[in-house]
């Protein structure tokens, strides 16, 4: 072998190695950029990663929300109710308004207030007993319409859903068509919000209610979010909004003044989300057929009570029901949550987490009893008691979802 040949081979080998290593570097870099940074929302590796709503891969999300759903179904099916203030819910002393018609809303009647209070606010209010089977059937009807446009449909409740239509040229046109089809096929109106993520789409659907359609286009996101009062952000509840107000955070622009560390100090892990919200960022995907996160049962007392032995008896019944539902759905969870609603409608939840899933009714009951024993009623009586089990090891390996979304429970 000639010296030249040896030199040539050595040079070729070096080049190959260089190429390989730079290829490996490029691959690693690409992986870091797309996977790690993308999935962590840019938070994980580079805290000050310059990311705004407009430089993300753009999704097209529609949020559809039926207008005063239960009440509208009742007004559709009974001409006597049309144009009148109605409330779907039981009118008895323990009743609660599930949905109020738009005619009732100017009086201050809205969902979740007691029927007694609703009647005081609007004496000519008509109470209509709920017909859940009918609402479910209509809900399926509108879901079938959604599925004609995308498989990525995530229902939030009977009357609301997110749709990912990123493959479509114009999400606004799709939303307009869906609204029209809902009207044609059900004679009910829906409001649609369209934007680049779930948070913004949800806010948008509320913007022109009823029978509204509102798009927050990518170029408008920043200005829209800046002007938005914090209580209107999807994901910022009443209590958090009050805390923000106390800190002088009234709008998205105010929220944007806060760095991530300060928000985390004030609001815990949720501070990271709020940091994103202020910038119009929400990376949550539309997840079809949501995975069950928890199972629960609850009961409202015929008469408010603070009798601990009576409460313990009812707690046993509720746990029994939860246990049978857990078995029926083959669901396992590590966290037990106790929910109490007081006679002043204030609600508290207390939870306990075990290292492994709760595997017996006696264990469930014992944990629930310990939670109840630890609660101070502060002189109030109990109106409602509920028990939930969540934090399934199968769906939450990272242990993130310790808070049970009670509103979502069966
Ligand atoms: Mg609705």
Boltz pocket constraint, residues with backbone or C-beta under 6 A from the ligand:
constraints:
  - pocket:
      binder: B
      contacts: [[A, 65], [A, 66], [A, 67], [A, 68], [A, 69], [A, 159], [A, 160]]
      max_distance: 6.0
